[in-house]
Amino acid sequence: MISRISILVILCSIPLILIIITPQTNIDCTGNALCLKGKITKIVDGDTIDVGETRVRLALTSTPELDTLNGIKSKQFVEEKCPVNSDVLVDEDDGQIEGSYGRVIGKVFCQGILLNEEILENGHGNIETIYCFESEFKDESWAKKFGC
């Protein structure tokens, strides 16, 4: 028979166990521009997603257009890494707050990864070096690694 103290100890341990097994992320936005948290509602192509009603272009990252096989592959890669309904954090690039064709330009974190870096690392896109001089993210290790 289980004593009341044993039950109390077990019940008190559950929150601690949940804290230990829950992935801890300290990802937060930098700078002063928009910091957007939400869910992916659409994957437009390999370097553009919708978060709620906001269209987001991945900073410093360019993938092939969808009318090419590599463009389709890059979109599929994003769909696998950060599927629709994934929770995301978008850190808008302070150096590009004017956006691009009405899109927010930023870093996208989802599923514990930095999507911009993951695309580059896996050969599904290239770094947009022409924006390195103005991007808030130009000095980050992932941007430097790929040519900023």
DAGIRA-V768467 format. One record per pair of residues at least 12 apart in sequence whose C-alpha atoms are under 10 Angstrom apart, sorted by the first residue. I is the first residue (numbers start at 0). J is the second residue. D is the distance in whole Angstrom. If there is no record, write none. Layout:
BEGIN
I/J/D, I/J/D
END
This chain:
BEGIN
22/111/9, 23/111/9, 24/111/7, 26/88/8, 26/90/10, 26/108/8, 26/109/10, 26/111/9, 26/112/10, 26/113/10, 27/88/8, 27/89/9, 27/90/8, 27/108/9, 28/88/8, 28/89/8, 28/90/5, 28/91/8, 28/92/10, 28/106/9, 28/108/10, 29/90/7, 29/91/9, 29/92/9, 29/93/9, 29/135/9, 29/136/9, 30/90/8, 30/91/8, 30/92/8, 30/93/6, 30/94/10, 30/135/8, 30/136/10, 31/90/9, 31/91/9, 31/92/9, 31/93/7, 31/96/10, 32/90/7, 32/91/6, 32/92/7, 32/93/5, 32/94/9, 32/95/9, 32/96/7, 32/105/10, 33/89/8, 33/90/6, 33/91/5, 33/92/8, 33/93/8, 33/96/8, 33/103/9, 33/104/10, 33/105/9, 34/88/7, 34/89/6, 34/90/5, 34/91/6, 34/92/10, 34/105/9, 34/106/10, 35/50/8, 35/51/10, 35/53/9, 35/87/8, 35/88/6, 35/89/5, 35/90/7, 35/91/8, 35/103/10, 35/105/10, 35/107/10, 36/50/8, 36/51/9, 36/86/7, 36/87/6, 36/88/5, 36/89/6, 36/90/9, 36/107/10, 36/108/10, 37/49/10, 37/50/6, 37/51/7, 37/52/10, 37/53/10, 37/84/9, 37/85/8, 37/86/6, 37/87/6, 37/88/7, 37/89/8, 38/50/5, 38/51/6, 38/52/10, 38/81/10, 38/82/10, 38/83/7, 38/84/5, 38/85/5, 38/86/5, 38/87/6, 38/88/9, 38/109/9, 39/51/7, 39/52/10, 39/53/10, 39/54/10, 39/55/10, 39/81/8, 39/82/7, 39/83/5, 39/84/5, 39/85/6, 39/86/7, 39/87/7, 39/88/10, 39/109/9, 40/52/8, 40/53/9, 40/54/10, 40/82/9, 40/83/5, 40/84/6, 40/85/8, 40/86/10, 41/54/9, 41/78/9, 41/82/9, 41/83/6, 41/84/8, 42/54/10, 42/55/10, 42/74/7, 42/75/9, 42/77/8, 42/78/7, 42/81/9, 42/82/8, 42/83/7, 43/55/9, 43/56/10, 43/65/9, 43/74/8, 43/77/10, 43/78/10, 44/56/10, 44/62/8, 44/63/9, 44/64/8, 44/65/7, 44/70/7, 44/71/8, 44/72/10, 44/73/7, 44/74/5, 44/75/8, 44/76/10, 44/77/8, 44/78/9, 45/57/9, 45/60/9, 45/61/8, 45/62/6, 45/63/7, 45/64/8, 45/65/8, 45/69/9, 45/70/7, 45/71/8, 45/72/8, 45/73/5, 45/74/4, 45/75/8, 45/76/8, 45/77/6, 45/78/9, 45/115/10, 45/118/8, 45/123/8, 45/124/8, 46/58/9, 46/59/10, 46/60/7, 46/61/6, 46/62/6, 46/63/9, 46/64/9, 46/70/10, 46/73/8, 46/74/8, 46/77/8, 46/114/9, 46/115/8, 46/118/9, 46/123/10, 46/124/8, 47/60/10, 47/61/9, 47/62/9, 47/74/9, 47/77/9, 47/102/9, 47/103/10, 47/104/9, 48/74/10, 48/77/9, 48/78/10, 48/81/10, 48/83/9, 48/102/9, 48/107/9, 49/83/9, 49/102/9, 49/103/10, 50/83/9, 50/84/9, 50/85/9, 50/86/9, 50/87/8, 50/88/9, 50/89/9, 51/84/10, 53/101/9, 53/102/7, 53/103/7, 54/99/10, 54/100/10, 54/101/8, 54/102/5, 54/103/6, 54/104/9, 55/89/8, 55/90/10, 55/91/9, 55/98/9, 55/99/9, 55/101/9, 55/102/5, 55/103/5, 55/104/6, 55/105/7, 55/106/9, 55/107/9, 56/89/10, 56/91/10, 56/98/8, 56/99/8, 56/100/9, 56/101/10, 56/102/6, 56/103/6, 56/104/5, 56/105/6, 56/106/9, 56/107/9, 56/115/10, 57/89/9, 57/90/10, 57/91/9, 57/92/9, 57/102/10, 57/103/8, 57/104/6, 57/105/5, 57/106/6, 57/107/7, 57/114/8, 57/115/6, 57/116/10, 57/118/10, 58/90/9, 58/91/8, 58/92/7, 58/95/9, 58/98/10, 58/103/9, 58/104/5, 58/105/5, 58/106/6, 58/107/9, 58/115/7, 58/116/10, 58/126/9, 58/127/8, 58/130/9, 58/131/10, 58/134/8, 58/135/9, 58/136/8, 58/137/10, 58/142/10, 59/92/10, 59/104/9, 59/105/8, 59/106/9, 59/115/8, 59/116/9, 59/119/10, 59/124/10, 59/125/8, 59/126/5, 59/127/5, 59/128/7, 59/129/9, 59/130/7, 59/131/7, 59/134/8, 59/136/8, 59/137/8, 59/142/8, 59/145/10, 59/147/9, 60/104/10, 60/105/10, 60/106/9, 60/114/9, 60/115/6, 60/116/8, 60/118/8, 60/119/7, 60/123/10, 60/124/7, 60/125/6, 60/126/5, 60/127/6, 60/128/9, 60/130/10, 60/142/9, 60/145/10, 61/73/10, 61/115/9, 61/118/9, 61/119/9, 61/123/9, 61/124/5, 61/125/5, 61/126/6, 61/127/6, 61/128/10, 62/74/9, 62/118/8, 62/119/9, 62/122/9, 62/123/6, 62/124/4, 62/125/6, 62/126/9, 62/127/10, 63/123/8, 63/124/7, 63/125/9, 69/122/10, 69/123/7, 69/124/9, 70/123/8, 70/124/9, 71/123/10, 72/123/7, 73/118/8, 73/121/9, 73/122/9, 73/123/5, 73/124/7, 74/118/10, 74/123/9, 75/123/10, 76/117/9, 76/118/8, 76/121/9, 76/123/8, 77/114/8, 77/115/10, 77/117/9, 77/118/8, 77/123/9, 80/109/8, 80/110/7, 80/111/10, 80/112/8, 80/114/8, 80/117/9, 80/118/9, 81/107/10, 81/108/9, 81/109/6, 81/110/6, 81/111/10, 81/112/9, 81/114/8, 82/109/9, 82/110/9, 85/109/7, 85/110/7, 86/108/9, 86/109/6, 86/110/7, 86/111/10, 87/107/7, 87/108/6, 87/109/5, 87/110/8, 87/111/9, 87/112/10, 87/113/10, 87/114/10, 88/105/10, 88/106/8, 88/107/6, 88/108/5, 88/109/7, 88/113/10, 89/103/9, 89/104/9, 89/105/6, 89/106/6, 89/107/5, 89/108/6, 89/109/9, 89/113/10, 90/103/9, 90/104/8, 90/105/5, 90/106/5, 90/107/7, 90/108/8, 90/136/10, 91/103/6, 91/104/6, 91/105/4, 91/106/7, 91/107/9, 91/135/9, 91/136/10, 92/104/6, 92/105/5, 92/106/7, 92/133/9, 92/134/6, 92/135/6, 92/136/7, 93/105/9, 93/133/9, 93/134/7, 93/135/6, 93/136/9, 94/130/9, 94/131/10, 94/132/9, 94/133/5, 94/134/5, 94/135/5, 94/136/8, 94/137/10, 95/130/9, 95/133/7, 95/134/6, 95/135/8, 96/134/10, 104/134/10, 105/134/9, 105/135/9, 105/136/9, 106/136/8, 113/141/9, 115/141/9, 115/142/9, 116/140/10, 116/141/6, 116/142/8, 116/144/10, 116/145/9, 117/141/9, 119/141/9, 119/142/9, 119/144/10, 119/145/7, 120/141/9, 120/144/9, 120/145/8, 125/145/8, 125/146/9, 126/141/10, 126/142/7, 126/143/10, 126/144/10, 126/145/6, 126/146/7, 126/147/8, 127/142/10, 127/145/9, 127/146/9, 127/147/8, 128/142/9, 128/143/10, 128/145/9, 128/146/7, 128/147/6, 129/147/9, 130/147/9, 131/143/9, 131/146/9, 131/147/5, 132/147/8, 134/147/10
END
